[in-house]
Amino acid sequence: MGTFEIHGGKSLKGNITPQGAKNEALQVICAVLLTPEAVIIRNIPNIVDVNKLIGLLVDMGVKAEGLDANTYRFKADQVNTDYLHSEGFKKKGAELRGSIMIMGPLLARFGKGSIPKPGGDKIGRRRLDTHFIGFQKLGADCNFDANESFYTAEAKALKGTYIHMDEASVTGTANVLMAAVLARGKTTIYNAACEPYLQQLCKMLNNMGARISGIGSNMLTIEGVGELGGCDHRVLPDMIEIGSFIGMAAMTRSEITIKAVSYPDLGIIPQVFGRLGIQMERKGDDLYIPQQDSYKIDAFIDGSIMTVADAPWPGFTPDLLSIILVTATQACGSVLIHQKMFESRLFFTDKLIDMGAQIILCDPHRATVIGLDRKIALRGITMTSPDIRAGVSLLIAAMSADGISYIHNIEQIDRGYENIDMRLNQLGADIRRTD
């Protein structure tokens, strides 16, 4: 198990380029299963979860050729569907959450798909009903073997239909969408997720020959086609990493420029960090964060304490609430963090409290942060990363703290952030990786 040794109190300076978006990469890589033709995907982040998914597809018979460090050429012309019943598939498919999104493409192209109960962050209950209800409406028979924790779906032919999704799930929308592009007739998906990741998937599928309209809205219309071809696709910069860098700059009193952020795709993210009092300036497609000795949390117009809550896009992404929470610990003022979607995501606050932060965990979904306004520095401690986003939040806290901190289980951080220690050290951080 890997460990970060962080020598805190370092101010950073310089430019940093965000990696490709993890959540988009997982979707578009699964989409290569929809065609036997070559698909090139650029700006793929070199992170554990993405590499595991590529390895899973390779084991299924997909050819994956690395053209450079972050570009792959995929060709799924010899997919071995028998592999779906192997013990190797059951083990590897269970290791990451994103594996669920191979179901839609397999069902659409081969008439059958299987997946073990997927893994991922332990942040609360993450049901899969939305995916399978969508498949059933398209005409598939779906089953779950509780003894094997194994899902299967089969269909002689998928048929377009009207689907009102019970939740605006990003992976659920992506999965059902990929099944629908090869279904006969017209499919309407209402209450669809409309995150930039999903928009990117739609654009990629259309470039492959799909007929999807309503992109960017919560109602997608898909006219089924007989087959899809290849394409050349580029993954967006990771908005979660960009938000992490904004919070990190404020906490460590750093002056950094985040390069090529695709600003229009950041949505409300800069605005929410701005309400914490963090200054930033858009320079073309770059985001400049000046060095700040203090930052003051805004209040609502009637003077009441501000609440930051997650919501489906275009609301604030839940993946950045952990970053908002840790950034608020050294702000001037108080804020209520309301994590609506996952009931275990705020439990990492006990580590921040041990570091000296003033946080009241109201219940599994809400925490009140009383900012220290830098009058009391956080102190270095030893802790363990529980999931990707909490892990980076703890890393940010440790970088701002007095003394030395140790974070164990950094494999969780590596699942979502590419060479994060090396990249931050180039800006002046002191993060040492040990086994």
Backbone torsions as a table, in degrees:
resi	resn	phi	psi	omega
1	MET	NA	126.3	-176.8
2	GLY	-78.9	157.1	-178.9
3	THR	-137.8	141.4	169.3
4	PHE	-99.0	131.7	169.3
5	GLU	-106.0	113.9	-173.0
6	ILE	-112.3	120.8	174.0
7	HIS	-94.0	107.8	-170.2
8	GLY	-80.9	177.4	175.7
9	GLY	84.3	11.3	-179.7
10	LYS	-91.8	133.0	174.3
11	SER	-91.5	135.3	-175.3
12	LEU	-100.9	157.2	178.6
13	LYS	-155.8	135.5	175.6
14	GLY	136.7	-166.7	-178.8
15	ASN	-105.8	145.0	175.5
16	ILE	-141.6	138.8	-178.9
17	THR	-106.1	126.5	179.4
18	PRO	-67.8	149.8	176.0
19	GLN	-72.6	173.2	172.2
20	GLY	-66.8	153.2	-174.3
21	ALA	-69.9	119.7	179.5
22	LYS	-57.6	-49.4	-174.0
23	ASN	-66.4	-33.5	175.4
24	GLU	-71.8	-43.0	-177.3
25	ALA	-57.5	-41.7	-179.8
26	LEU	-61.6	-37.1	180.0
27	GLN	-70.8	-51.4	-172.5
28	VAL	-71.1	-27.5	175.9
29	ILE	-67.6	-39.8	175.9
30	CYS	-62.4	-32.1	-176.7
31	ALA	-66.6	-17.9	179.7
32	VAL	-65.5	-18.6	178.8
33	LEU	-69.7	-12.1	-175.6
34	LEU	-80.6	-9.3	-175.4
35	THR	-142.7	147.5	173.5
36	PRO	-83.0	-5.7	-177.9
37	GLU	-87.2	164.5	-175.9
38	ALA	-71.8	138.1	176.5
39	VAL	-127.1	125.2	176.6
40	ILE	-103.8	129.7	178.5
41	ILE	-124.3	125.9	-176.5
42	ARG	-108.4	159.1	178.0
43	ASN	64.4	35.3	175.3
44	ILE	-75.8	126.9	179.2
45	PRO	-71.0	138.8	178.8
46	ASN	-87.5	77.2	-176.8
47	ILE	-129.1	163.5	-171.4
48	VAL	-59.3	-49.8	-175.3
49	ASP	-61.6	-42.1	-179.7
50	VAL	-67.8	-43.3	-179.9
51	ASN	-64.4	-34.8	176.3
52	LYS	-65.5	-40.1	179.4
53	LEU	-66.1	-42.5	177.6
54	ILE	-61.4	-42.8	177.2
55	GLY	-60.9	-38.3	178.3
56	LEU	-63.4	-43.9	179.2
57	LEU	-65.4	-38.6	177.7
58	VAL	-61.4	-42.3	177.8
59	ASP	-62.7	-26.4	177.9
60	MET	-81.2	-6.6	178.7
61	GLY	109.8	0.1	178.6
62	VAL	-74.9	133.4	175.8
63	LYS	-83.2	128.9	179.9
64	ALA	-130.0	108.4	-177.5
65	GLU	-109.3	121.2	177.3
66	GLY	-77.0	114.9	-180.0
67	LEU	-85.4	-31.1	168.9
68	ASP	-156.2	-169.0	-172.7
69	ALA	-60.1	-28.4	-175.4
70	ASN	-129.8	19.4	179.5
71	THR	-128.6	132.4	179.0
72	TYR	-127.2	148.0	170.6
73	ARG	-111.1	116.0	-178.1
74	PHE	-105.6	145.9	173.3
75	LYS	-145.7	112.6	-176.3
76	ALA	-103.5	55.4	-177.5
77	ASP	-93.7	-5.8	-179.5
78	GLN	-139.4	56.0	-179.8
79	VAL	-73.6	130.1	179.7
80	ASN	-98.6	95.7	-178.0
81	THR	-70.0	-17.1	176.4
82	ASP	-65.5	-25.4	-179.9
83	TYR	-62.1	-23.4	-178.2
84	LEU	-63.9	-14.9	-179.0
85	HIS	-103.9	6.2	-176.8
86	SER	-85.3	158.4	177.1
87	GLU	-67.4	-33.0	178.3
88	GLY	-62.3	-40.7	178.7
89	PHE	-66.7	-41.9	-179.5
90	LYS	-61.8	-36.1	-179.8
91	LYS	-74.6	-49.2	-175.3
92	LYS	-71.4	-37.6	180.0
93	GLY	-65.5	-26.2	-178.7
94	ALA	-81.2	-5.8	-173.2
95	GLU	-85.7	-11.6	-179.3
96	LEU	-146.4	148.4	-177.7
97	ARG	-67.2	-37.8	-174.7
98	GLY	-65.0	-14.1	-179.0
99	SER	-62.9	-22.2	-179.3
100	ILE	-59.3	-26.8	-173.8
101	MET	-80.6	4.1	170.6
102	ILE	-81.3	-15.9	-175.8
103	MET	-62.6	-48.7	-177.9
104	GLY	-59.6	-51.4	178.4
105	PRO	-61.2	-41.4	179.8
106	LEU	-64.1	-42.6	-180.0
107	LEU	-64.1	-40.8	-177.7
108	ALA	-68.0	-42.8	-172.4
109	ARG	-91.4	-35.0	-173.3
110	PHE	-114.7	-4.9	177.8
111	GLY	78.4	6.0	178.6
112	LYS	-160.1	149.0	178.1
113	GLY	-152.4	151.5	179.1
114	SER	-142.0	153.2	177.2
115	ILE	-160.8	136.1	171.0
116	PRO	-72.1	161.7	177.7
117	LYS	-56.3	117.9	-171.4
118	PRO	-74.6	155.9	-179.5
119	GLY	-91.8	-136.1	-178.7
120	GLY	110.0	-166.3	-178.0
121	ASP	-63.3	141.0	174.6
122	LYS	-92.6	78.1	-174.1
123	ILE	-118.0	12.0	-178.8
124	GLY	129.3	-179.3	-178.1
125	ARG	-67.8	132.1	-178.1
126	ARG	-134.8	85.6	-174.0
127	ARG	-73.4	159.6	-177.0
128	LEU	-116.3	8.3	-177.0
129	ASP	-55.4	-38.3	-177.3
130	THR	-56.9	-40.6	179.2
131	HIS	-62.4	-51.6	-171.1
132	PHE	-76.1	-30.6	173.7
133	ILE	-62.6	-40.5	177.0
134	GLY	-62.6	-44.2	177.9
135	PHE	-61.3	-41.7	-179.7
136	GLN	-63.5	-40.0	178.9
137	LYS	-65.0	-28.7	177.2
138	LEU	-80.8	-5.1	175.0
139	GLY	110.8	10.6	-178.5
140	ALA	-90.2	151.2	170.0
141	ASP	-96.8	123.8	-175.5
142	CYS	-119.1	141.2	-179.8
143	ASN	-141.0	155.2	175.8
144	PHE	-130.6	122.3	176.5
145	ASP	-92.4	105.6	-175.6
146	ALA	-66.3	-31.8	-179.6
147	ASN	-68.1	-38.4	-179.5
148	GLU	-96.5	-7.5	-173.0
149	SER	50.7	53.5	-170.9
150	PHE	-132.8	129.6	179.6
151	TYR	-101.9	142.7	173.3
152	THR	-135.9	153.1	176.0
153	ALA	-146.2	137.7	179.3
154	GLU	-139.5	149.4	177.3
155	ALA	-158.2	132.0	174.6
156	LYS	-68.6	-38.2	177.2
157	ALA	-158.5	128.2	176.8
158	LEU	-82.1	142.9	-177.7
159	LYS	-128.0	132.4	-179.1
160	GLY	-58.5	148.5	-176.6
161	THR	-160.4	178.1	174.7
162	TYR	-93.9	128.0	-179.3
163	ILE	-126.2	117.2	173.4
164	HIS	-102.1	104.5	-174.9
165	MET	-71.0	139.9	-177.4
166	ASP	-75.8	-14.7	173.6
167	GLU	-151.8	152.4	-178.0
168	ALA	-85.0	61.7	-178.3
169	SER	-74.2	130.9	179.4
170	VAL	-67.9	-52.1	-179.4
171	THR	-68.0	-34.4	177.8
172	GLY	-64.9	-44.5	177.7
173	THR	-62.4	-44.6	-179.8
174	ALA	-60.4	-43.6	-177.0
175	ASN	-65.7	-48.1	-179.4
176	VAL	-67.1	-38.9	177.9
177	LEU	-59.5	-45.6	-178.6
178	MET	-67.3	-29.3	174.6
179	ALA	-71.6	-36.9	-173.0
180	ALA	-74.7	-24.2	-174.0
181	VAL	-65.1	-24.4	178.1
182	LEU	-107.5	7.3	177.8
183	ALA	-76.8	155.5	177.2
184	ARG	-76.1	130.5	175.1
185	GLY	88.7	-162.2	-172.5
186	LYS	-100.8	134.3	174.5
187	THR	-119.6	134.3	173.6
188	THR	-116.1	124.9	176.5
189	ILE	-110.7	111.3	179.8
190	TYR	-103.3	150.3	-171.1
191	ASN	63.1	34.4	177.6
192	ALA	-74.6	149.0	170.2
193	ALA	-65.6	149.1	-178.5
194	CYS	-133.1	24.3	175.9
195	GLU	-55.8	154.7	175.3
196	PRO	-53.2	-32.9	177.5
197	TYR	-59.8	-45.1	-178.3
198	LEU	-68.2	-37.9	176.0
199	GLN	-61.4	-40.5	178.4
200	GLN	-63.1	-42.0	177.3
201	LEU	-60.8	-44.4	178.9
202	CYS	-59.8	-44.8	180.0
203	LYS	-63.4	-40.2	178.3
204	MET	-63.5	-45.7	-179.9
205	LEU	-63.0	-39.8	177.1
206	ASN	-63.8	-37.4	176.1
207	ASN	-66.3	-23.0	177.1
208	MET	-85.2	-7.3	178.9
209	GLY	115.4	0.8	177.0
210	ALA	-71.4	166.1	-179.9
211	ARG	-127.0	86.5	-176.6
212	ILE	-116.5	129.9	175.4
213	SER	-125.2	165.1	-177.1
214	GLY	86.5	15.3	-176.6
215	ILE	-60.5	130.2	-178.4
216	GLY	95.5	-7.9	177.7
217	SER	-108.5	178.1	178.4
218	ASN	-94.1	13.5	173.8
219	MET	-131.3	111.7	179.1
220	LEU	-104.0	137.1	175.7
221	THR	-117.4	127.0	-176.0
222	ILE	-122.6	119.5	171.6
223	GLU	-94.0	113.7	-175.4
224	GLY	-61.9	144.6	177.4
225	VAL	-122.0	164.2	-176.8
226	GLY	-77.0	-30.7	-178.9
227	GLU	-159.9	162.0	177.0
228	LEU	-120.2	154.8	178.2
229	GLY	-111.9	-167.6	-179.2
230	GLY	-83.9	175.5	178.1
231	CYS	-164.9	174.9	175.8
232	ASP	-124.1	118.3	-171.1
233	HIS	-129.2	143.4	176.4
234	ARG	-118.4	130.1	-178.8
235	VAL	-78.5	140.2	177.2
236	LEU	-65.0	158.2	168.9
237	PRO	-64.4	151.3	-173.2
238	ASP	-78.4	110.8	-178.6
239	MET	-65.3	-27.5	179.4
240	ILE	-70.9	-40.4	177.2
241	GLU	-67.3	-38.2	177.6
242	ILE	-60.7	-47.1	176.6
243	GLY	-61.2	-37.2	177.8
244	SER	-62.4	-40.7	179.9
245	PHE	-68.3	-34.6	177.0
246	ILE	-61.8	-50.1	179.2
247	GLY	-62.9	-40.3	179.6
248	MET	-62.1	-42.4	179.8
249	ALA	-61.4	-43.4	179.9
250	ALA	-65.0	-45.3	-176.9
251	MET	-65.4	-34.4	-174.8
252	THR	-100.5	9.4	-179.2
253	ARG	54.0	48.6	-173.9
254	SER	-107.5	158.8	174.8
255	GLU	-116.4	107.1	-177.7
256	ILE	-133.8	157.1	172.2
257	THR	-118.7	122.3	177.3
258	ILE	-92.8	117.9	-170.8
259	LYS	-87.4	146.5	169.6
260	ALA	47.2	64.2	-173.5
261	VAL	-89.9	-5.0	-172.9
262	SER	53.2	61.4	-169.3
263	TYR	-51.4	-42.3	-179.5
264	PRO	-60.6	-21.8	-179.0
265	ASP	-89.6	0.6	179.3
266	LEU	-82.4	-15.0	177.2
267	GLY	57.8	-129.1	-173.4
268	ILE	-85.3	-2.2	-173.4
269	ILE	-57.1	-52.5	178.6
270	PRO	-59.1	-35.7	-179.2
271	GLN	-64.4	-41.7	-178.8
272	VAL	-67.3	-44.4	176.8
273	PHE	-65.0	-33.4	176.4
274	GLY	-62.2	-33.6	179.5
275	ARG	-73.8	-13.2	170.1
276	LEU	-82.2	-3.8	179.5
277	GLY	95.3	8.8	-177.7
278	ILE	-83.2	125.4	178.7
279	GLN	-82.5	143.2	175.1
280	MET	-156.5	156.1	-177.5
281	GLU	-137.3	129.2	175.8
282	ARG	-81.6	126.3	176.9
283	LYS	-123.8	93.6	-173.1
284	GLY	66.3	-119.4	176.3
285	ASP	-105.4	14.5	176.1
286	ASP	-102.1	159.1	178.1
287	LEU	-123.2	115.7	-177.7
288	TYR	-97.9	127.3	178.4
289	ILE	-114.5	109.8	179.8
290	PRO	-75.3	161.0	175.6
291	GLN	-68.6	131.9	-179.0
292	GLN	-129.6	128.6	175.9
293	ASP	-76.8	-27.5	178.1
294	SER	-152.1	157.9	175.8
295	TYR	-146.2	136.6	-171.4
296	LYS	-111.1	128.9	179.7
297	ILE	-70.8	134.2	177.9
298	ASP	-71.2	166.0	173.2
299	ALA	-123.5	165.1	174.9
300	PHE	-69.2	165.2	-171.6
301	ILE	-59.4	-27.5	179.4
302	ASP	-90.5	6.6	177.6
303	GLY	91.1	-4.2	-179.0
304	SER	-75.1	161.0	-176.2
305	ILE	-62.2	136.9	-177.8
306	MET	-74.9	144.4	174.7
307	THR	-114.7	133.8	171.5
308	VAL	-113.4	119.1	-176.7
309	ALA	-128.0	151.9	176.2
310	ASP	-83.6	156.7	179.3
311	ALA	-161.2	156.7	174.5
312	PRO	-58.2	149.1	178.6
313	TRP	-55.5	135.5	15.3
314	PRO	-89.4	19.9	172.7
315	GLY	-72.2	-174.2	-174.8
316	PHE	-80.9	130.9	-176.2
317	THR	-66.4	135.4	178.5
318	PRO	-64.4	-22.7	-178.6
319	ASP	-66.9	-15.3	-179.4
320	LEU	-106.1	0.7	179.7
321	LEU	-64.8	-35.2	177.7
322	SER	-63.4	-38.0	179.2
323	ILE	-68.7	-42.6	177.3
324	ILE	-59.0	-43.2	-177.2
325	LEU	-61.9	-49.6	-177.0
326	VAL	-68.3	-35.0	179.0
327	THR	-65.3	-34.5	-179.1
328	ALA	-68.9	-18.8	-175.5
329	THR	-64.7	-25.2	179.6
330	GLN	-111.1	11.6	176.9
331	ALA	-81.4	170.6	171.9
332	CYS	-96.8	115.3	-178.2
333	GLY	119.2	-176.1	-176.3
334	SER	-127.6	156.9	179.7
335	VAL	-151.6	145.5	174.5
336	LEU	-100.1	123.7	177.2
337	ILE	-98.6	122.7	-178.2
338	HIS	-119.2	103.5	178.1
339	GLN	-94.7	99.6	-172.6
340	LYS	-80.6	-30.1	-165.3
341	MET	-85.8	-36.3	-173.0
342	PHE	-127.7	130.0	-171.2
343	GLU	-85.5	-1.9	-179.1
344	SER	-118.8	6.0	-170.6
345	ARG	-78.1	-19.2	-177.9
346	LEU	-96.7	1.7	-174.8
347	PHE	-69.7	-15.7	178.7
348	PHE	-69.7	-8.7	-178.3
349	THR	-62.6	-19.4	178.9
350	ASP	-63.4	-31.4	177.1
351	LYS	-68.5	-39.7	179.1
352	LEU	-66.4	-37.3	177.3
353	ILE	-63.4	-39.8	176.9
354	ASP	-63.4	-26.9	179.0
355	MET	-81.6	-7.8	178.1
356	GLY	110.9	1.9	178.3
357	ALA	-69.3	150.8	177.4
358	GLN	-103.3	100.3	-175.8
359	ILE	-134.7	133.5	173.0
360	ILE	-109.2	113.5	175.3
361	LEU	-82.0	101.5	-173.1
362	CYS	-69.9	-41.3	178.9
363	ASP	-166.4	-179.2	-176.6
364	PRO	-58.5	-18.1	-174.8
365	HIS	-109.3	-10.3	-172.7
366	ARG	-136.0	140.2	175.7
367	ALA	-140.5	137.0	175.3
368	THR	-102.2	127.7	-179.6
369	VAL	-109.2	124.6	174.8
370	ILE	-102.2	106.8	-174.7
371	GLY	-63.5	139.8	-178.3
372	LEU	-86.0	-10.2	179.9
373	ASP	51.9	33.6	177.7
374	ARG	63.4	7.8	179.3
375	LYS	-72.1	-26.5	175.4
376	ILE	-129.5	118.4	-179.7
377	ALA	-76.8	147.6	170.9
378	LEU	-65.9	154.8	-178.9
379	ARG	-116.0	147.9	-179.1
380	GLY	-69.0	137.1	177.6
381	ILE	-140.9	179.0	173.3
382	THR	-103.7	131.6	-175.5
383	MET	-148.2	174.0	-178.9
384	THR	-127.4	136.0	179.9
385	SER	-77.4	121.1	-179.5
386	PRO	-84.8	-29.4	179.5
387	ASP	-157.9	178.3	-173.4
388	ILE	-59.6	-56.4	-171.5
389	ARG	-71.9	-40.4	175.9
390	ALA	-64.1	-36.0	179.2
391	GLY	-60.5	-44.5	179.0
392	VAL	-70.4	-33.7	176.1
393	SER	-62.0	-42.4	177.3
394	LEU	-66.6	-35.6	176.8
395	LEU	-62.9	-42.9	178.2
396	ILE	-62.6	-43.4	178.2
397	ALA	-60.3	-43.8	-179.2
398	ALA	-65.6	-36.1	179.0
399	MET	-66.0	-27.3	-179.2
400	SER	-92.9	-9.5	-171.0
401	ALA	-83.5	160.0	169.9
402	ASP	-77.4	137.1	175.3
403	GLY	88.7	-162.4	-174.7
404	ILE	-109.5	134.5	175.6
405	SER	-118.2	153.7	175.4
406	TYR	-125.7	129.7	175.9
407	ILE	-118.1	116.3	177.4
408	HIS	-89.4	169.1	178.5
409	ASN	59.7	41.7	-177.4
410	ILE	-72.3	-4.0	172.0
411	GLU	-57.4	-30.8	176.3
412	GLN	-61.9	-41.3	178.9
413	ILE	-69.1	-41.5	-180.0
414	ASP	-63.2	-21.4	178.2
415	ARG	-63.4	-26.7	-173.5
416	GLY	-126.7	-8.6	-175.8
417	TYR	-130.0	124.2	-174.2
418	GLU	-81.6	117.3	175.7
419	ASN	44.8	46.9	-171.8
420	ILE	-62.0	-36.6	-179.5
421	ASP	-66.5	-45.0	-179.9
422	MET	-63.7	-42.6	-176.9
423	ARG	-68.2	-39.2	179.1
424	LEU	-74.6	-33.2	177.2
425	ASN	-63.2	-31.4	177.6
426	GLN	-65.8	-19.9	177.5
427	LEU	-92.6	-7.2	-180.0
428	GLY	118.9	0.9	176.8
429	ALA	-72.3	165.3	176.7
430	ASP	-128.1	84.1	-178.4
431	ILE	-118.5	122.9	-176.1
432	ARG	-116.3	127.5	-177.5
433	ARG	-96.1	128.8	177.3
434	THR	-132.4	160.9	176.9
435	ASP	-102.2	NA	NA
